[in-house]
Amino acid sequence: MTKTFAPVAALLFAVALLLTGNGLLGTLIPVRAQLDDFSIFSIGLLGSAYFVGFGAGCFYGPHLLRRAGHIRVFTAMASIVSAVALGHGLISIPLPWWLMRGVTGFCFAVLYIVIESWLNEASTNETRGKVLSAYLVINLTVITIGQMMLTLDDPAEFNLFALTSILVSLAVVPIALTAARAPRKIETVHLRIRKLFETSPIAFIGCVGVGLANGAFWTLAPLFVQRAGYDVDSVALVMSATVLGGAIGQWPIGRLSDRMDRGTLLGWVALAAGVLSVGVIVASALSIGWLLIAAATWGALSFPLYAVAVAQANDHAQPSEYVEVSGGLLFAYAAGAVIGPLVATVFMKILEVGGLYVFAASVQVALAMFTYRQLKRGKPLVETEHHLTMQEALQTAHTVSTVFDANMGREEIVKAAQHSASAGSAATDVTGSPEDAEAAGKR
């Protein structure tokens, strides 16, 4: 056990501090914006700005790594996030906040590239499952802890922003002092949206749909809880319950996807999530207990959809295409997550409290209908010889650590894909089961 985790102990400790701070900041931002009388649309733009920055970070992060190396880049990005967190506490005006959320998204995309490439580089085929499982457990645990930290002080004050800054700043210390060897330069591939859609329309549209619904959730769910008449402590509880529900739901849905056609499963789970979206609205009018149960169940159905979509796409792809396909799905998710919060704000203006989950239900039911139509046109993949297990498919899913370079040649792309297939990957919103988890929470 010591040999397994010794090379990455400092990195995992840094991840725990970093993502605790991010969990706190992600929940604090919309709560504080509501208290400062930001409009619904302005709050929605905060979420969109984050994912615009995140997408840009996935493209330009590798250039930073090639120039400065993993340790220096981690230190720089964490320092910027720490400073930006303080900036939120010093000024409360929509435009600067939009810019700061974009910067935060950019920095975290680069940080995930550093973290996941480092974990893969420091692991062997025999230890990678344990290391990435530990990464998953830490990720889900500390994000929940960070969200619960919202209850420590009044979000209208400066203290919680300062606490975020402290946590993120401390994450730099174990990285700066580590004696572990930094990883090699990461591989890059280029992005072809049209080919990705042709490879698996269900997976591509599925990731866009998940980005629409889940991106809106991350930005606007705290506002939904407040408008339903609950206090700040309840906001933290509901957000944490949803994340934990999503973690629990990954295992049975991942196992089930290995036993049936993943497109069919994606459609049924999306439909069930749409129904549960309405259930969350009903539960919010009853009591906090019912709301927590409904939120956890919604998370258990909504969060694993991305995992199923990634695995379904890799079922259709050739081994040399795994890196490109999985990375492209990240950008499909990010595109949806940019648009989702903005459209959801319109629903919330028209429908008041329940608008967020009516929007989510609309997206998820539409996804189920699209999946049904696509399946009627083709043969269920489960009957072919290329149906991978969830573990095999997700080992090649680079949901944040895949990056793109339009100038790469075919030989480099194949080399990158072969390296990916043998090395595996961590994913920020994907996992198959506790035993073979390859992911961490998406945001």
N, C-alpha and C positions, 0 to 999 in steps of 0.2 A: 504493500500500500504506500509506503514511504517513497519507494522508487517511482511509483506512478504519479504522485502529486508533487513531489519535490521540485521538478522543473517548472511547474506552473503555479506553485503556491502563492508567490508574490502577485502574480497576475490575477488569480482568482480573488485574493483579498482586495486588490485594487478594484476589480469588477464589483465586488459587494458594496464598497463605499460609493463608487461612481453611480451605480444603478439605484441605490437607496436615495441618493440625491435627485436622480432623474424621476424616480417615482413620486417623490414629494413635490418637485417642481411641476410635473405634468398635471397633478391634481390641484395644486395651489393656484396656478395661472388662471384657469377659468373661474375659480371661486373668487379670487381677488378682482378679476375683471368685472364680475357681476356686482360685487360690492362697490366698485368704483363707477358704476353706471355706464359701462360699455354697452353699446347696442348688441343685439343678438348677432347681427351680421358681423360686427367687429370681432366678437368672440369666435365666430366661425372662421374668420380669416386667420386667427391665431393658429388654429389647427392646420389650415391649408398652407400657411407660411412655413410651418415646421416641416411638412412633407416636401415642399418645394426645395427647401434647403437640404433635406435628407437625400433627395434625388441627385442634387448637384454634388453632394459629398461623395456619393457612390461613383460618379464620373471622375471627379478631380482628386479624390483622396489618394489614388495610386501614384499620381505625380508627386504629391507631397512625400509619400513613403519612399519613393525612389530617390528623392532629393535629400531627405533628412534622416530616414531610418525610423523604425518602429518606436523606439523609446522616446526620441525627441518629438515625434509627431504626437504620441500619446500625451506627453507633457504639455505640449502647446495647445492641443484641442481641449484638454481638461481645464487648463488655465483660462481659456477663453470662455468656456461654459461657466466657470466659477465667477468670472467678472460679469458676464451677462446676467447671471442670477441676481447679483447685487444691483445691476442696472434696473431690473424690473422693480426692485424695492425702492429705488431712488426717484423714479419717474413713472407716472401712470397715465400715459397718453397712447392711444391706439397705434399710431404710425410707428413710433419707436418700438413698441412692443411687437408689432408684426415683423419688423426688421430683426429684432433680437430673437424671436422664435425661429426665423429662417436661419440665423447664424447657429442657434442651438441645434437645429436639425442637421445642418451641414457637419457640425463638429461630431455629433453622435454617429452619423454614418461613417465618418472616418475612424472614430474610436472603435466601432464594431468591426471594421476591416482589420484594424490592428489586433484586436482581441481574438477574433476567430482565426485569422491566419496564424497567430502565435500559438493558440491552443492546438491547431492541427499540426503545426511544425514540431511542437514539443512532444507530441504523442506518437505512439507506434500503433500499428494495426491491432495489437493485443490490448493496448491501454486506452485507445481513443474512445471507446464506448463509455468507460468509467469516467474519463475526464470530461466528456461532453455532457454526461448525465449530471455530474457535479455542477457544471456550468448552468444547466437547466434549473436544477434545484436552487442554486444561489440566485439566479435571475428572478425566478418567480417569487422566491421568499423575500428578497430585499425590495423588490418593487412593491410588494404588499406592505412591508414594514414602512417604506417611504410614504405610501399613501396614508397609512395610519398616523404618521407623524403630523399630519394636518391638524390633529386634535391637540397638539402640544401647546399651541398658542393661538392668539387671534390672527386670522389671515389678513385682517386689515392693517396689521402692524408690520414692521420691517423684519422682525426676528426670524420668521420662517424662511425668508429669502436668504438671510445670513446663515442659517443652519444648512440650507442647500449648498451655499458657497463653501462652507467649512467641509462638508462631506466630500464634495467634488475635489476640493483642494487637497484633502488628505489622501485621495486616491492616487495622487501623483507620487507620494512618498515611497511606497513599496516598488513602484516601477523605476523610479530614479535611482534607488539603492540596490536593485536586484543585481546579482552576479550571474544570472542565467543568460544564456546566449540568445540574442534576438533572432527571429526567423529570417529566412531567405526572402528575397523579393517575391511579391505575389504575382501570380499569373493573371493575364487579362485576355478577354475575348471581346468581340464586337456584338452589337445588338441589332437584330433583324426582326422588327415587329411583325411584318407581314408573314414571314416564314414561321414565326412563333404561333401566330393565329392559325395558320394552315396546319401546323403540327397537331395542335389540340385546341379547337375553338372553345370547348367546355372549360378547360383549365384556364385559358386566357381570360375569358369573360368571367369565370369564377373568381379569379384574383382581382379583377376590376371591381366586381360586386362586393367582395369581402373588404376591399379598400374603401368603397363608398360607405358601407354600413359601419365597419369597425373604426374607420377614421373619424366618422361623425360621433361615434360613441366616446372615443378618447377625449375629444374636444368638448362635447356638449353634455355628456352624462352628469357631470357635477351640477351643471345648470338645471338639468331636468330634476334632480333630487331636491335642489333648493326650491324650485318652483312648485314642486309637489307638496311643499310645506314642511320639509325636514331641515334639521340643523346641520352645521358643518361636520359634526361627528358622524352623522348618518351618511354624509357624502363619502367620507373615508371608508365606512363600512360597506357601502354599496359597491364602490369601485373595487375594493379588496375582494368582496364576495364574487364579483364577476370574473376577476383574474383567476382566483382559485378554482372557480367552476370551470373556466377554460382549461386550466391545467389538468383537472380530473377528467374532463371530457375527451382529452386527447387519446387516452389509453383505449377505452372501448371502441371509439370510432376508428382509431388507427388499426386495431385488431380486426374490426369488421371489414375494413377496406381491403384487407389481405384475403378475404374470403368471398368477395363479390365484385361486380363491376364498379369501379370507382366513380364513373360518371353517374350511374344510377344512385349510388350512395350520396354523392354530392347533392343531387337534386332533392332527394328525400330529406336530408339533413337541413338543407336550405329552407325547404318548405316548413319543416318543424320549427326552425328558428324564427321564421316569419310569424307563425302562430304564437310562439312564445313572446315575440315582441309585443303583441297585443296583451298577452298575459302580464307583462311588466307594467303596462299602463293601468290595468285593473288592480294589480297588487299594490301599486303606489297609492291608491285611494283607500286601501284597507288598513295596513299597519306596516311598520318597519320590518317586522318579522316576515310577513308575506313578501314584501319587496326584496328582502335579501334572498329568499328562496327562489323567487322568480328571476332575479338578476343572475344568481349563480347558475341556474338552469339555462338561461339565455347564453351565458358565456360558454357553458359546456357544449352548446350546439354551434355557436357562431365562430368561436376562435379556431376550432379544428378544421374548418372548411378550407383554410389556406393550405394546410398540410395535405388534405385529400387532393386538392387541385394540383399541387406540385408533384405528388406521386403519380397522379393520372397523366400529367404531361410527360413525365419521364418514362411511363409505360409506352408512350407513342414514339419517343425519341431514340435515336441511336446513341451508343455510348459516347461517341465523339461530340455529341450535341448537348450532353447533360449540363455542362457549365453554362453554355449560352442560354439554354431553355430556362433553367432555374433562375438565372440572373434576370432574364427578361421578365419573368413572372413577378419578380420584386418590383420592377418598374411599372408593371400593370397594376400591382397593388398600390404603389405610391401615387400613380395617376388618379386612381379612384379615391385615395385618401386626401388628395388635394381638393377634389371637387365635392366630396361627400359633406364635409362640414358646412360648406357654403349653401348647398341645396337644402340640407337639414334645417338651417336657420330659417329658410322660407316656410318650411312645414311648421316650425315652432312659432313663427309669427302668426300663421293662419289658425293653427290648431292648439296654440298655447302649450300646456304641460305635455300632452301626449305626442306632440309633433315629431320629436326625435325618433320614437320607436314606431310611429306610423311610417316615417321615412324608411327606417331599417326594414320593417315588414314589407314595404313596397319593393325594395331592392331584392330582398331574399326570395319573395314569391316570384318576381320577374326572373331571377336566376334559376329557380326551379323550373319555370315554364320554358326558358331557353334550353335548359339541359334536356328536358323531356323531348322537345322538338329535334334536338341534335341526335338523341339516341334513336329516334324513330327513323332517322336517315342512315344510320350505320349499324354495324354489328357490335354487340357488347364486347369490350376488350377482354373480359375474363375468359373468353373462349379462345383467345389467341395464345401463342407460346411466349409472348413477350411480357406477360403480366408479372411485374416485379413485386416482391414483398415491400411493405411500407419501409422497412429498415433499408433495403437496397436502394429504393428510390430516394429516400431522404438523405442517404449518405452523399448524394451528389447535389443536394439542394443548397445553393449559395445565396440565401435570401438577403444577406447584406454584404458578404465578402466577395461576391462576384462583381467585377468592374469591367468597363468596356473600352476598347480602343479600335476605332474604325480602320486603322492602318495595319492591323495584324494580318499576316498571311495565313493560308490554310494549314500549313505545317505547324505553325505556332498554336493555332486554335486546337488542333487535334492533340498536340502535346499537352496543352492546358487541360483539356478534357480528360485525357488519360491520367494525368496527375491527380485530378479531382476524383476520378472513379476509384483510384487506389488509396487516396488520402482521406476522403470523407469531408464533411463540413458541418459547421454549427449553423443554426438558423434562429432568427429572433422571434419567430412566431410559429414554429413548426416542431412537432414531435410525434413519434409513433407510439411509444410506450415508455414506462419508467425504465425498463431494462435497456432499451436501445435509443433513448432520447437523444436527439441531435439538435436541440433548439433552445431558444430562450424567448422571453416575451416580446411582441412586435410593437415597435413604435417609431 
